[in-house]
Amino acid sequence: MNWDQVSGQWKQLKGKVKQKWGNLTDDDLDKIEGKREQLVGKVQQRYGIAKGGAGKNVDKWTNARKDRILNALRAVEHRIKSVLAASPLASTAYAC
């Protein structure tokens, strides 16, 4: 998940951010608006950690979300392939 995607889905992701960093206020989340540097700054401020550590923490969270999405997509793809393979039309479906 890149930061353009985070910004575009900020309203949906605010709850997940609040779960991860509970010290952030609703006002903080509104001001962040899905911007990485704003989130890093607020995490740094609210948790009293260095900017580099806050940045690594934010990036780790973002990458974990991306990994969960990719794993879910792979599971769906696998399930679709299984259903198609079990279909009685599987042997003729792609015969062109």
Contacts in CASP RR format, 6 or more apart in sequence:
PFRMAT RR
TARGET T0000
AUTHOR 0000-0000-0000
METHOD contacts of the structure
MODEL  1
MNWDQVSGQWKQLKGKVKQKWGNLTDDDLDKIEGKREQLVGKVQQRYGIA
KGGAGKNVDKWTNARKDRILNALRAVEHRIKSVLAASPLASTAYAC
1 62 0 8 1.000
1 63 0 8 1.000
1 65 0 8 1.000
1 66 0 8 1.000
1 69 0 8 1.000
3 34 0 8 1.000
3 35 0 8 1.000
3 36 0 8 1.000
3 62 0 8 1.000
6 13 0 8 1.000
6 34 0 8 1.000
6 36 0 8 1.000
6 62 0 8 1.000
7 33 0 8 1.000
7 34 0 8 1.000
7 35 0 8 1.000
8 34 0 8 1.000
10 32 0 8 1.000
10 33 0 8 1.000
10 34 0 8 1.000
13 34 0 8 1.000
14 29 0 8 1.000
15 29 0 8 1.000
16 65 0 8 1.000
17 24 0 8 1.000
17 29 0 8 1.000
17 32 0 8 1.000
17 39 0 8 1.000
18 24 0 8 1.000
18 26 0 8 1.000
18 29 0 8 1.000
20 61 0 8 1.000
21 42 0 8 1.000
21 43 0 8 1.000
21 46 0 8 1.000
21 47 0 8 1.000
23 46 0 8 1.000
23 47 0 8 1.000
24 32 0 8 1.000
24 42 0 8 1.000
24 43 0 8 1.000
24 46 0 8 1.000
28 42 0 8 1.000
28 46 0 8 1.000
31 38 0 8 1.000
31 42 0 8 1.000
32 38 0 8 1.000
32 39 0 8 1.000
32 42 0 8 1.000
36 58 0 8 1.000
39 58 0 8 1.000
40 51 0 8 1.000
40 52 0 8 1.000
40 54 0 8 1.000
40 55 0 8 1.000
40 58 0 8 1.000
41 51 0 8 1.000
41 54 0 8 1.000
43 49 0 8 1.000
43 54 0 8 1.000
43 55 0 8 1.000
43 57 0 8 1.000
43 58 0 8 1.000
44 50 0 8 1.000
44 51 0 8 1.000
44 53 0 8 1.000
44 54 0 8 1.000
44 55 0 8 1.000
47 54 0 8 1.000
49 57 0 8 1.000
84 90 0 8 1.000
84 93 0 8 1.000
87 93 0 8 1.000
END
